[in-house]
Amino acid sequence: MLYSIVAQIFSVSSPALKGTFAPFLTEANKFCQEISLCTTGGGTDTCYGVQSVSPAAHILRSSVLPGEMAFANMDWSKVTIYAEHLDASSITLLAAVYSRLCFFQTILLHGAFIDYGERGLVFTGPSGIGKTTQAELWQQYAGAKIVNGDKVFLRIAKDAVYAHGSPWHGSSPYCLNRAAPLSAVIVLRQSEENSLCRLTAVEYMATLLPHVFLPHWDKACLEAALESLDAVLAKVPVYLLACRPEQASVRLVRQVLFGD
């Protein structure tokens, strides 16, 4: 099956990728990564109780499912995943796809992405801070479309930075294959009063960086991701929104960012 993720095509052999992957199906046939699934428990041939695997430049093992492993070539264009089955929740699959996307000026952010009149906003912060709640407030009071409530890809294009939906959405029900130019990244903080301030470089590195997924498993991917992160932050403002979960917080951001 072929899937379009961040405007790149991925060929994945597993038929189990249904549900949230369905909106990402495509008929395009020029893919940037080929992912094969093997269900032989981690090897190709067994002899005297020992299984062999194909030579690989990179090897990943899932800490959630110890029997799930990925073997990739140097640039992550070809990946074989050994698992009992492969579904949309696979962190190994996410790591493989993200590793390839790193070479296409893309980073992965823990956040909720909304499309407000073809202007993207991403709310980020620790789990439980209210990212999905804030996105739903924008949906209710500003007519915004919630694209994803948990994992968002940011990609650098010639004219702007674009936020892209992804098939991975955690416990959030929102998962669309949609993109929009990114107007701002907003770090959330719970407060009894609403306030919005633009962060300096020192401030946003301390508050934003913990919510960026960095591919520490591969030096080349990590260097590419850090370079892309620098480019994103040079183009996109980062704000701190201290707020209550109410309509007034939406009104405040609209006034400051868009003059609404």
N, C-alpha and C positions, 0 to 999 in steps of 0.2 A: 504494500500500500504506500502511496505517496502523500506526504503532508507538507503544507506550506507553513513554515514557522519563521517569523521575522523576515519574510520575503525571500527565504531560502527554502529549497526543496529537499526533503529527507525521505529516503526510501527505508521503510521498516517492515521486516518480514512477518512480524507477529500479527495474527488476526484478532488478538484480544484487545487491541487499542480502539475501543469503541467509546461511547459516551462523550467525554470532553474532547476527545481527539477528532470526533466527527466533523466539527466545523472547520477543521484544518485540512481536510481531504482536498486533494487537487488532482487535475488531470495532466499537469505539466510533467514532462519526462526528463528534464535535465536537472539531476539532483546533485547536491554538494556533499552529501554524506549517505553512505549505505550501511544500514544496521541489520545484521542477521541474528536470528535467534536459534540457539541450540539447546535442546532439552536433555542432553546426555550427562547432566550433572557436573559439568566443568571440564570435559575432555572430549576428544574426538575418537580415540581408539583405546581400548582397554587390553592390557596384557599383564598377566600375573598380578592383577589387582592394582595396576598403575595406569592412570589415564594421561595421555599426552595432549598438549594444546599446540595450536599453531604459533609460530614465533610472533611476538608483538613488541612494539616500542613502549606501549603503556598498558598497565594492568590495574584495574580498579576492582575492589571487593566491597560489596555492600555491608555496612555495619548493622543494618536492620535485618537483612536476609543473608546470613553468612555464605550460603551456597550460591548466591548470585554474584557473578563476576563479569567484567567487560575487558576485552582485549582489543587494542586499537593500534593502527599504524601511526607513523610519526605525526601527520597533520590531522589525525582524527577523521579522515574522509572515509575510512572503512573500519567498522566496529563489529565485533562478534560478542554477543551477550549470552552467557550460559546461565540458565535459570529454569526452574520448574515450569514457569510460565511468565510472560511479560505483559504487564498491564499499565494503565495510565499512571498508577501511583509509584512506579519504579523510580527510585532516586538514582539508580545506576543509569537508566535511560536519560534522565534529565542531565546528569553529569556528562554523558557522552555527547548529547546534543549541544549543551552549553560550551563544551570544549571546542567543538567545531565552530560555533558562532563567534567565539572569541577572536577568530581570525577575520571576522567580518565587522569589526568595530562595534561589538555588542557587549553589554554587561547585563547582569541579572540582578534585580533589586527586589527585596522583600517589601511589597507595598500593594496598595489598592489603586487601580488606574481607572480614571473616568474620562470620558470624552464630552466636553462641554462646548458644543457648537464647533466641532473640529479643532478644539484647543484641548490639549491633554494636560491633566493634572495627576500627579502621583502622590498619594499620602503614605508616609512611611513611619516606622516606629516599632517598638518591641511588640511582641504578641500580646493581645489583650488591650492595647492602648486605644483602640477604637477606629482602626483604618476602615473597616467595612461599614461601621456606623456612620463615619463622616461621608463616605461615598454614597450611602443611602440617603443621607440628608440632602446631598446635591441632587440626587435623583428625584427626591420628593419636592424640593423647593426651587430647583433651578432647571429641571428637565434634563439633567445630564444622563448619559448612558454609562452604566457600570460595565467596564470591559473585563476586568479581572480583580479579584479581591485578595490576592496573596503573592503571586509571582509575576513580575513585569520585566520584559526585556526593553532595554534602552539602546537604540542604534543610531550611530552618527551618519547622517546623510550630507549631501553637498550643501543644502540650504538650511538645514536645521537638525535638531535631535528629535527622533521619533520614539514614542512609547508604543510598544506592541503587546497585544494580549498573548498569553501562552496557554497551552493545554493543562498546565499545572496550576491548581487554584486552592490547594489546602482544604480547609473546612468551609471556605466560602463557596456559595453556589454559583458565582458569577464567572463565566468563562466564554469570551467571545474572540473570534479571530478578526481583530480590528486594530487599526493604528491611527495615531494622531500626532501632529507636531507638539512637542512637550513645552508647555508654557512655564512650568515651575515644578519643583519637588518640594513638598511640604512635610516637614517633620512635626509629628503631633506630640503634644504634652497635655495631660489633663489638668484643668484649672477651674477655679470658681469664677474667673473673669476671662473674657475673650480678648486676646491681643495677638498681633501678627507683626513679626519683625524679620527683616532680611538678615541672613547669617553671613558673617565674614568667612574667609577661607579657613582660618583656624577653628572657628566655631563649627562650620559644617563638616569639617573632617572628623571632628570629635563626635558629632551627633549623627551624621549620615553613614560614615564608613562601616559601623557595625551592622548595617542593614544591607550592605552590598555583598552578594555572594562572590567570593574570589576563588578561582580554581587553583588552590595550592598544590594540587596533585601533579601539575605540569608547569615547569618553569616558563616555557614559551607562552602558554595560555595565560599564565599569571601576568607576565610582562605586557602582553597584548591587552588584557583586561584593565590593568592599571593605567596604561596609556589612554585607553578609551575613556576611563573614568575621569582622567584629567581633562580630556577634550569635552566631555559632557559638562563638567563643572565650569569650564570656561565659557560655555554657551548658555547654560540654563541656571537661573537664580534658584537658590535654596532658601526657604523660609521656615521659621519656627512658629507654629500656630498653637498657642496655649488657649484652650477652649473648653466650653461645656458642650455636650451633644445636643445642640439646639440650632434653630434656623438662623439666629444672629451670627453664628460663626461662619455660615455660608455667605451671609450678606457682607460680612467684614472682608472676606477674601475676594469676593466679586468686586467690591469697591476699590480695594488696593491694587489688584492685579489687572482688572479689566475696565475699571471705571463705570461699572454697572450701577 
